[in-house]
Structure formats: structure tokens, C-alpha cells
Amino acid sequence: MLSKAQARKIIINAAGLSGEAAFGTGIAAVYRVIDHLGFVQLDTNYVVERAHHHVMAARVPDYDTNWLNELCEEGKVFEYFASDAGYIPMGDFRFTQPVKKTFELKAKVLSKTEQELMKRIMDQVERDGPVMVGDFEDDREEASSGWWDWRPAKLALERLYLEGKLMIRRTKTFQKVYDLPLNLIPPDTNQSVPSDQVYAEYVIRRTLGALGLAGQKEMRWRARRVDGKLIKPALNNLLQSGLVKLVGVEGIKEPQYMLAEQHIDVDVSDEVFILSPFDILNVFRQRLKDYFNFDYQIECFVPAAKRQYGYFSLPVLAGEGFIARMDAKADRKKALLIVHNIHFEHSAITEHTLLKFVEALKKFVLFNRCNNIELRRSNNANYSALISKYFSL
């Protein structure tokens, strides 16, 4: 039986947040992060630096936002919509094949016009090279009714991408470029389609590698684009083979699992990390409640009148627990990081930890290409005054 404290350390260590630069430095460290986690979620929200860059900067101190594109260009990682949109190591390419097959089988039946449009787009890419949405005239028959009311060419490109007929790379301004897989996949890449059991076992191993320990709920979430029901029989096979073990955690009712190779006794430093809402540590709300007593929800999807902490509140991890959540926005014209609100979780934070938070804030300001910070509100005047006193870039 694991204690909650042991479990927290395992979880934090698996997320790559047990200490500064756990994966090293440089572009090689960025690849190691993706290869270890198996999937780094991508998000377009630009209130602060985008989530995928934020995840990397928290783990790689000298992170350069160009490095993800460079790894894609080198064929070491690729972008795909697996459990969500994100970056995946190229060595895992074959395990996106069941997802593509599912998208193709479950997609709506195309009209003759839609089929012809997709064929024309494929012909154009094969003949003339990569395309962007802007390369096509606005073929919308009616005015747009909202964010997701895509015009036919955009819908066709996205369907071709989800089904694996096209792949995506990004421009420096984060625009999608659609290209043929043969132009982006190294020739020695395994593209075979795994069986259901092999796919499900892959999902389980990847989930446990990134989370440290988890229940079937988290495993099914990662397999949800294909079939979450595949998890249980595959998990039984891995348990019988000794590759995965069942563990109990005090206060946790649902059975938990970990890789047999997972060390139980791990160390966690006292470093402070300002994390993205889409960081692997934060995506399972109930897990944060169970293990960290941290009730967290990203509120950009919550109506403004119902928000408690702010539009884009960032969890702040200090050592083994969360000490705050910080609603921030980068005003890039003024090179100013505006902190609308810092909500401290409790009133027993040491000055040492607050100073570590100051250092993390300094790095976060620079990471967002700002040169100053403005603290507007906090639920603890003493803490915010101390931070302001010590803060200087």
C-alpha cells in the first residue's frame, strides 16, 4: 500500500517535474520530453505562450520555441489528433493508425460534391506540393455562424488529415501546412497497423509512463478515439505477464496500476513550476483532487460570471504540492505580463518557497517575451507584497 505522499512523488517524477532540467537542456531534451510523455498536447490559446511551448519551457530551462518545428522538420516528432491534438514521437507513428481508421469509419457519409472536393485537394497536393487553407477561395455557400463553422475546403483538409491521407506541419506563425505523409515520414518508419491488443497495451504503457500510476479511467481516456473497452483485457494480459502491477494507495478506492519497472522511492526537489492548464499533470481533474487536494478547472470554457479565479488560470506547483493558481495574460505590445489574480491555496507558504516562486515568475516573464510584470490582485496581500518586494528582472 502506497501512501499519498509516495504516490504524489511518483506522479510528479513521471511528469518530469521532480527537479529542474530533469531531461537536460537543448533541443535533444525537448525530444526526450516528448519521447518520455508519449504525447504533448497542443493548444492554440495565446493568452500566454501556447501550451505545448509552455510544457517544454517548464522542463527545459533553455527552451527555444523554434525547436518543436525543427524536430518535426527532422522527422523525429509529428503532429496528430490522437486523444487530443498534440506532438508524438515518430517512433509511435504506427499507433496512430487505429485512430485514423476509426475517424474514417465513423465519419459522416460524404456527398458527391464533398468527395470531388477531397479528390481535387489530393490531386493538387500530389501535383503542386503542400497547401494551406488560404490557398483556396472562400467556398462557403452561407455566411459563417461561429468559430467551428468551417468552410468546405477547411473541412476537407481536416478530414484528409484525420484519416491520415495528409499530415500537418506548422509555419513560424503557427499556421497549418498540409502535406503528403511520404514527405514528412522518414522512410524507415514502421507504418504497420497494430492489432487491437497491441494498440491497447501501447496505450496502457504510455499512460503509466507519463502518469506514474493511474486507474483504468485515465487509460480509457487515452484510447477513447478508438475504443476504451479495449483497455481491460489488455491490462489483464500485462498484469499476467508481469509488465504492469496493481497497487493500492491510501484513500483511493479505484485500483491503481504502475509499470513493474517504476521505482517507488523517488525524490522531488523544492523547485516551483508555473504550469500550463494542458500540462499532463493537470488534465485529470479528479486525480488532482484525490492526490493533491487541488480542485482545478481551466475557466476559459466557463461563462465569465461563473469564473472563480480567472480566464486562464495557471497552476503553480511547489515541490510536492500546488501552492497557487495564477491568472495571467501577456501584453506583447507593452512587453508586460499582467497577472490579473494570484490565488494562494493556503497560508503556510514559507518565504523560501515564495522566493522560488519569484524566480519562476522571472523566467515566465522572459519566456513570454515580456520585460516587466504587473500584479493586480491576490487573496493574500502579505504574499503578493513580498513577491513585489523581491521582484526585479
TORSE-343849 format. One line per field, with one value per residue (C-alpha): residue number from 1; residue in three letters; x, y, z. Coordinates in nm, 3 decimals. Example, Ala and Ser with C-alpha at 12.3 -4.5 7.8 and 13.67 -1.06 7.14 Angstrom:
<rs>
num c(1; 2)
residu c(ALA; SER)
x c(1.230; 1.367)
y c(-0.450; -0.106)
z c(0.780; 0.714)
</rs>
This chain:
<rs>
num c(1; 2; 3; 4; 5; 6; 7; 8; 9; 10; 11; 12; 13; 14; 15; 16; 17; 18; 19; 20; 21; 22; 23; 24; 25; 26; 27; 28; 29; 30; 31; 32; 33; 34; 35; 36; 37; 38; 39; 40; 41; 42; 43; 44; 45; 46; 47; 48; 49; 50; 51; 52; 53; 54; 55; 56; 57; 58; 59; 60; 61; 62; 63; 64; 65; 66; 67; 68; 69; 70; 71; 72; 73; 74; 75; 76; 77; 78; 79; 80; 81; 82; 83; 84; 85; 86; 87; 88; 89; 90; 91; 92; 93; 94; 95; 96; 97; 98; 99; 100; 101; 102; 103; 104; 105; 106; 107; 108; 109; 110; 111; 112; 113; 114; 115; 116; 117; 118; 119; 120; 121; 122; 123; 124; 125; 126; 127; 128; 129; 130; 131; 132; 133; 134; 135; 136; 137; 138; 139; 140; 141; 142; 143; 144; 145; 146; 147; 148; 149; 150; 151; 152; 153; 154; 155; 156; 157; 158; 159; 160; 161; 162; 163; 164; 165; 166; 167; 168; 169; 170; 171; 172; 173; 174; 175; 176; 177; 178; 179; 180; 181; 182; 183; 184; 185; 186; 187; 188; 189; 190; 191; 192; 193; 194; 195; 196; 197; 198; 199; 200; 201; 202; 203; 204; 205; 206; 207; 208; 209; 210; 211; 212; 213; 214; 215; 216; 217; 218; 219; 220; 221; 222; 223; 224; 225; 226; 227; 228; 229; 230; 231; 232; 233; 234; 235; 236; 237; 238; 239; 240; 241; 242; 243; 244; 245; 246; 247; 248; 249; 250; 251; 252; 253; 254; 255; 256; 257; 258; 259; 260; 261; 262; 263; 264; 265; 266; 267; 268; 269; 270; 271; 272; 273; 274; 275; 276; 277; 278; 279; 280; 281; 282; 283; 284; 285; 286; 287; 288; 289; 290; 291; 292; 293; 294; 295; 296; 297; 298; 299; 300; 301; 302; 303; 304; 305; 306; 307; 308; 309; 310; 311; 312; 313; 314; 315; 316; 317; 318; 319; 320; 321; 322; 323; 324; 325; 326; 327; 328; 329; 330; 331; 332; 333; 334; 335; 336; 337; 338; 339; 340; 341; 342; 343; 344; 345; 346; 347; 348; 349; 350; 351; 352; 353; 354; 355; 356; 357; 358; 359; 360; 361; 362; 363; 364; 365; 366; 367; 368; 369; 370; 371; 372; 373; 374; 375; 376; 377; 378; 379; 380; 381; 382; 383; 384; 385; 386; 387; 388; 389; 390; 391; 392; 393)
residu c(MET; LEU; SER; LYS; ALA; GLN; ALA; ARG; LYS; ILE; ILE; ILE; ASN; ALA; ALA; GLY; LEU; SER; GLY; GLU; ALA; ALA; PHE; GLY; THR; GLY; ILE; ALA; ALA; VAL; TYR; ARG; VAL; ILE; ASP; HIS; LEU; GLY; PHE; VAL; GLN; LEU; ASP; THR; ASN; TYR; VAL; VAL; GLU; ARG; ALA; HIS; HIS; HIS; VAL; MET; ALA; ALA; ARG; VAL; PRO; ASP; TYR; ASP; THR; ASN; TRP; LEU; ASN; GLU; LEU; CYS; GLU; GLU; GLY; LYS; VAL; PHE; GLU; TYR; PHE; ALA; SER; ASP; ALA; GLY; TYR; ILE; PRO; MET; GLY; ASP; PHE; ARG; PHE; THR; GLN; PRO; VAL; LYS; LYS; THR; PHE; GLU; LEU; LYS; ALA; LYS; VAL; LEU; SER; LYS; THR; GLU; GLN; GLU; LEU; MET; LYS; ARG; ILE; MET; ASP; GLN; VAL; GLU; ARG; ASP; GLY; PRO; VAL; MET; VAL; GLY; ASP; PHE; GLU; ASP; ASP; ARG; GLU; GLU; ALA; SER; SER; GLY; TRP; TRP; ASP; TRP; ARG; PRO; ALA; LYS; LEU; ALA; LEU; GLU; ARG; LEU; TYR; LEU; GLU; GLY; LYS; LEU; MET; ILE; ARG; ARG; THR; LYS; THR; PHE; GLN; LYS; VAL; TYR; ASP; LEU; PRO; LEU; ASN; LEU; ILE; PRO; PRO; ASP; THR; ASN; GLN; SER; VAL; PRO; SER; ASP; GLN; VAL; TYR; ALA; GLU; TYR; VAL; ILE; ARG; ARG; THR; LEU; GLY; ALA; LEU; GLY; LEU; ALA; GLY; GLN; LYS; GLU; MET; ARG; TRP; ARG; ALA; ARG; ARG; VAL; ASP; GLY; LYS; LEU; ILE; LYS; PRO; ALA; LEU; ASN; ASN; LEU; LEU; GLN; SER; GLY; LEU; VAL; LYS; LEU; VAL; GLY; VAL; GLU; GLY; ILE; LYS; GLU; PRO; GLN; TYR; MET; LEU; ALA; GLU; GLN; HIS; ILE; ASP; VAL; ASP; VAL; SER; ASP; GLU; VAL; PHE; ILE; LEU; SER; PRO; PHE; ASP; ILE; LEU; ASN; VAL; PHE; ARG; GLN; ARG; LEU; LYS; ASP; TYR; PHE; ASN; PHE; ASP; TYR; GLN; ILE; GLU; CYS; PHE; VAL; PRO; ALA; ALA; LYS; ARG; GLN; TYR; GLY; TYR; PHE; SER; LEU; PRO; VAL; LEU; ALA; GLY; GLU; GLY; PHE; ILE; ALA; ARG; MET; ASP; ALA; LYS; ALA; ASP; ARG; LYS; LYS; ALA; LEU; LEU; ILE; VAL; HIS; ASN; ILE; HIS; PHE; GLU; HIS; SER; ALA; ILE; THR; GLU; HIS; THR; LEU; LEU; LYS; PHE; VAL; GLU; ALA; LEU; LYS; LYS; PHE; VAL; LEU; PHE; ASN; ARG; CYS; ASN; ASN; ILE; GLU; LEU; ARG; ARG; SER; ASN; ASN; ALA; ASN; TYR; SER; ALA; LEU; ILE; SER; LYS; TYR; PHE; SER; LEU)
x c(0.000; 0.142; 0.094; -0.047; 0.296; 0.469; 0.209; 0.248; 0.622; 0.580; 0.328; 0.544; 0.856; 0.677; 0.562; 0.925; 0.879; 1.078; 1.354; 1.489; 1.605; 1.508; 1.553; 1.866; 1.897; 1.889; 1.680; 1.772; 1.599; 1.281; 1.278; 1.336; 1.032; 0.808; 0.957; 0.903; 0.550; 0.450; 0.219; 0.238; -0.094; -0.107; -0.334; -0.391; -0.479; -0.226; -0.318; 0.026; 0.268; 0.096; 0.052; 0.295; 0.575; 0.478; 0.506; 0.855; 0.976; 0.876; 1.108; 1.385; 1.539; 1.693; 1.391; 1.362; 1.013; 1.162; 1.280; 0.945; 0.924; 1.285; 1.211; 0.913; 1.124; 1.385; 1.117; 1.170; 0.822; 0.493; 0.159; -0.163; -0.503; -0.483; -0.652; -0.628; -0.415; -0.050; 0.307; 0.404; 0.746; 0.785; 0.865; 0.499; 0.363; 0.206; -0.006; -0.194; -0.314; -0.611; -0.721; -0.712; -0.905; -1.170; -1.204; -1.254; -1.510; -1.712; -1.709; -2.028; -2.101; -1.973; -2.185; -2.063; -1.958; -1.755; -1.589; -1.492; -1.351; -1.133; -1.010; -0.926; -0.730; -0.535; -0.460; -0.337; -0.109; 0.033; 0.087; 0.191; 0.304; 0.186; -0.119; -0.272; -0.637; -0.564; -0.468; -0.836; -1.104; -1.376; -1.614; -1.866; -2.224; -2.357; -2.204; -2.008; -2.213; -1.927; -1.580; -1.633; -1.838; -1.554; -1.585; -1.580; -1.209; -1.110; -1.340; -1.195; -0.836; -0.908; -1.082; -0.791; -0.559; -0.761; -0.784; -0.408; -0.409; -0.242; -0.017; 0.040; 0.346; 0.346; 0.479; 0.666; 0.336; 0.166; -0.034; -0.110; 0.056; -0.095; 0.144; 0.172; 0.288; 0.569; 0.724; 0.721; 0.774; 1.128; 1.144; 1.239; 0.931; 0.711; 0.367; 0.203; -0.136; -0.121; -0.381; -0.638; -0.446; -0.109; -0.264; -0.433; -0.115; 0.072; -0.187; -0.155; 0.225; 0.230; -0.031; 0.151; 0.488; 0.359; 0.138; 0.347; 0.039; -0.317; -0.653; -0.838; -1.026; -0.712; -0.618; -0.961; -0.939; -0.623; -0.784; -1.118; -1.075; -1.064; -1.240; -1.191; -1.330; -1.005; -0.821; -0.949; -0.847; -0.512; -0.448; -0.516; -0.259; 0.003; -0.070; -0.031; 0.295; 0.433; 0.491; 0.230; 0.144; -0.161; -0.101; -0.314; -0.297; -0.431; -0.761; -0.802; -1.087; -1.024; -0.748; -0.428; -0.161; 0.201; 0.473; 0.667; 0.988; 0.855; 1.059; 0.851; 1.105; 1.175; 1.295; 1.121; 1.301; 1.161; 1.152; 0.849; 0.692; 0.425; 0.236; 0.006; -0.356; -0.289; 0.019; -0.007; -0.007; -0.327; -0.555; -0.733; -0.933; -1.038; -0.679; -0.566; -0.836; -0.751; -0.374; -0.306; -0.628; -0.629; -0.966; -0.863; -1.057; -0.945; -1.201; -1.167; -1.450; -1.660; -1.903; -1.739; -1.995; -1.917; -1.536; -1.373; -1.007; -0.981; -0.996; -0.664; -0.556; -0.217; -0.144; 0.170; 0.348; 0.599; 0.777; 0.507; 0.200; 0.018; 0.057; -0.134; -0.315; -0.228; -0.449; -0.208; -0.201; 0.095; 0.053; 0.306; 0.284; 0.383; 0.612; 0.419; 0.297; -0.028; -0.119; -0.488; -0.505; -0.282; -0.491; -0.282; -0.414; -0.319; -0.149; 0.150; 0.391; 0.748; 0.950; 1.191; 0.908; 0.784; 1.132; 1.138; 0.806; 0.965; 1.240; 0.983; 0.789; 1.102; 1.161; 0.795; 0.800; 1.101; 0.958; 0.654; 0.887; 0.798; 1.033; 0.811; 0.520; 0.209; 0.040; -0.320; -0.495; -0.437; -0.621; -0.312; -0.179; 0.127; 0.242; 0.185; 0.368; 0.664; 0.671; 0.657; 0.938; 1.176; 1.068; 1.310; 1.423)
y c(0.000; 0.336; 0.647; 0.958; 1.122; 0.836; 0.847; 1.223; 1.187; 0.910; 1.121; 1.434; 1.241; 1.070; 1.412; 1.525; 1.783; 1.631; 1.887; 2.148; 2.024; 1.662; 1.594; 1.805; 2.105; 2.188; 2.051; 1.694; 1.748; 1.859; 1.532; 1.341; 1.512; 1.406; 1.059; 1.011; 1.151; 0.998; 1.289; 1.662; 1.839; 2.130; 2.428; 2.746; 2.974; 3.259; 3.449; 3.343; 3.139; 2.839; 2.527; 2.299; 2.555; 2.614; 2.241; 2.237; 2.555; 2.413; 2.118; 2.252; 2.572; 2.697; 2.610; 2.780; 2.785; 2.704; 2.364; 2.185; 2.281; 2.173; 1.831; 1.799; 1.900; 1.641; 1.372; 1.299; 1.404; 1.471; 1.632; 1.435; 1.432; 1.119; 1.168; 1.540; 1.741; 1.718; 1.615; 1.247; 1.081; 0.943; 0.601; 0.581; 0.658; 0.316; 0.358; 0.647; 0.416; 0.274; 0.631; 0.724; 0.412; 0.497; 0.853; 0.719; 0.456; 0.682; 0.997; 1.108; 0.981; 1.232; 1.382; 1.353; 1.720; 1.666; 1.357; 1.551; 1.837; 1.599; 1.433; 1.773; 1.871; 1.544; 1.586; 1.941; 1.839; 1.547; 1.768; 2.104; 2.036; 2.141; 2.364; 2.590; 2.681; 3.026; 2.871; 2.802; 3.053; 3.104; 2.837; 2.890; 2.895; 3.077; 3.330; 3.186; 3.126; 3.083; 2.951; 2.594; 2.675; 2.587; 2.634; 2.324; 2.341; 2.359; 2.068; 1.864; 1.933; 1.841; 1.520; 1.420; 1.494; 1.297; 0.999; 1.008; 1.096; 1.428; 1.536; 1.872; 2.084; 2.440; 2.773; 3.001; 3.184; 2.856; 2.822; 2.469; 2.338; 2.018; 1.779; 1.417; 1.172; 1.048; 1.396; 1.408; 1.050; 0.906; 0.605; 0.359; 0.444; 0.149; 0.223; -0.114; -0.123; -0.281; -0.529; -0.413; -0.584; -0.439; -0.093; -0.114; -0.239; 0.053; 0.296; 0.143; 0.156; 0.512; 0.626; 0.471; 0.601; 0.959; 0.946; 0.722; 0.544; 0.556; 0.382; 0.240; 0.569; 0.751; 0.465; 0.461; 0.839; 0.799; 0.524; 0.699; 0.785; 0.413; 0.211; 0.243; -0.110; -0.250; -0.149; -0.404; -0.725; -0.574; -0.466; -0.820; -0.951; -0.704; -0.793; -1.163; -1.105; -0.904; -0.587; -0.396; -0.430; -0.347; -0.112; 0.026; 0.389; 0.507; 0.689; 0.592; 0.347; 0.275; 0.020; 0.185; 0.044; 0.115; -0.023; -0.300; -0.107; 0.202; 0.292; 0.362; 0.570; 0.885; 1.230; 1.558; 1.891; 2.216; 2.385; 2.591; 2.543; 2.760; 2.508; 2.511; 2.406; 2.146; 2.001; 1.624; 1.681; 1.887; 1.725; 1.487; 1.698; 1.417; 1.297; 1.640; 1.633; 1.280; 1.311; 1.681; 1.810; 2.062; 2.134; 2.277; 2.366; 2.577; 2.856; 2.987; 2.744; 2.866; 3.162; 3.481; 3.530; 3.187; 3.211; 3.196; 3.250; 3.396; 3.324; 3.139; 3.037; 2.860; 2.602; 2.671; 2.358; 2.383; 2.061; 1.805; 2.028; 2.317; 2.649; 2.884; 2.943; 3.249; 3.415; 3.582; 3.746; 3.860; 4.210; 4.167; 4.523; 4.658; 4.362; 4.332; 4.018; 4.113; 3.895; 3.958; 3.736; 3.515; 3.291; 3.120; 2.781; 2.810; 3.044; 2.836; 2.907; 2.972; 3.269; 3.025; 2.887; 3.236; 3.331; 3.020; 3.141; 3.480; 3.307; 3.106; 3.426; 3.595; 3.305; 3.303; 3.676; 3.631; 3.315; 3.521; 3.779; 4.040; 4.252; 4.351; 4.230; 4.388; 4.220; 4.336; 4.120; 3.846; 3.677; 3.720; 4.075; 3.970; 3.715; 3.945; 4.230; 4.002; 3.893; 4.256; 4.348; 4.089; 4.106; 4.268; 4.139)
z c(0.000; -0.108; 0.099; -0.068; -0.024; -0.208; -0.483; -0.531; -0.573; -0.829; -1.024; -1.020; -1.117; -1.407; -1.532; -1.544; -1.269; -0.983; -1.033; -1.269; -1.611; -1.546; -1.919; -1.964; -2.192; -2.562; -2.845; -2.751; -2.417; -2.596; -2.786; -2.462; -2.305; -2.595; -2.610; -2.236; -2.215; -2.549; -2.621; -2.557; -2.602; -2.842; -2.788; -2.988; -2.692; -2.695; -2.377; -2.256; -2.467; -2.625; -2.414; -2.599; -2.565; -2.201; -2.127; -2.274; -2.104; -1.764; -1.822; -2.046; -1.900; -2.225; -2.439; -2.778; -2.933; -3.275; -3.158; -3.190; -3.557; -3.607; -3.459; -3.693; -3.993; -3.891; -3.879; -3.509; -3.397; -3.573; -3.502; -3.488; -3.322; -3.104; -2.765; -2.847; -3.089; -2.996; -3.067; -3.078; -3.121; -3.474; -3.328; -3.220; -3.567; -3.621; -3.310; -3.470; -3.748; -3.547; -3.468; -3.837; -3.926; -3.665; -3.793; -4.144; -4.041; -3.814; -4.025; -4.192; -4.542; -4.795; -5.067; -5.424; -5.414; -5.096; -5.242; -5.552; -5.341; -5.139; -5.458; -5.610; -5.299; -5.300; -5.671; -5.610; -5.321; -5.519; -5.824; -5.679; -5.323; -4.973; -4.929; -4.667; -4.615; -4.754; -5.089; -5.156; -5.233; -4.972; -5.099; -4.822; -4.951; -4.643; -4.404; -4.112; -3.797; -3.549; -3.465; -3.583; -3.891; -4.126; -4.497; -4.723; -4.814; -4.447; -4.362; -4.646; -4.541; -4.179; -4.279; -4.502; -4.209; -3.951; -4.187; -4.242; -4.610; -4.531; -4.244; -4.081; -4.024; -3.895; -4.015; -3.775; -3.721; -3.626; -3.948; -4.067; -4.381; -4.523; -4.697; -4.809; -4.543; -4.766; -4.749; -4.367; -4.253; -4.255; -4.490; -4.214; -4.003; -3.907; -4.054; -3.994; -3.827; -3.479; -3.359; -3.105; -2.825; -2.925; -2.958; -2.618; -2.448; -2.604; -2.464; -2.118; -2.115; -2.242; -1.991; -1.696; -1.817; -1.827; -1.516; -1.292; -1.167; -1.288; -1.295; -1.591; -1.631; -1.746; -1.977; -2.138; -2.187; -2.391; -2.602; -2.640; -3.009; -3.085; -2.814; -2.440; -2.393; -2.531; -2.215; -1.963; -2.145; -2.248; -1.889; -1.768; -2.017; -1.894; -1.532; -1.605; -1.792; -1.500; -1.703; -1.503; -1.135; -0.928; -0.636; -0.358; -0.250; 0.084; 0.044; -0.325; -0.388; -0.756; -0.823; -0.940; -1.170; -1.245; -1.468; -1.299; -1.364; -1.181; -0.872; -0.563; -0.371; -0.572; -0.472; -0.551; -0.524; -0.383; -0.725; -0.825; -1.168; -1.329; -1.539; -1.838; -1.784; -2.055; -1.886; -1.838; -1.461; -1.482; -1.736; -1.497; -1.253; -1.019; -0.997; -0.879; -0.612; -0.500; -0.482; -0.430; -0.273; -0.557; -0.716; -1.051; -1.363; -1.656; -1.669; -2.025; -2.106; -1.811; -1.855; -1.727; -1.450; -1.305; -1.304; -0.962; -1.043; -1.393; -1.764; -1.797; -1.451; -1.433; -1.161; -0.955; -0.831; -0.547; -0.462; -0.385; -0.392; -0.553; -0.375; -0.607; -0.932; -1.136; -1.397; -1.637; -1.978; -2.186; -2.331; -2.607; -2.738; -2.398; -2.320; -1.994; -1.818; -1.649; -1.353; -1.301; -0.995; -0.780; -0.561; -0.293; -0.184; 0.183; 0.430; 0.531; 0.247; 0.358; 0.244; 0.079; -0.138; -0.219; -0.335; -0.553; -0.693; -0.766; -0.964; -1.156; -1.230; -1.365; -1.602; -1.703; -1.784; -2.013; -2.167; -2.271; -2.431; -2.170; -1.962; -1.672; -1.462; -1.315; -1.017; -0.993; -0.735; -0.481; -0.196; 0.026; 0.049; 0.253; -0.002; -0.300; -0.119; -0.054; -0.416; -0.533; -0.293; -0.431; -0.792; -1.031; -1.367)
</rs>
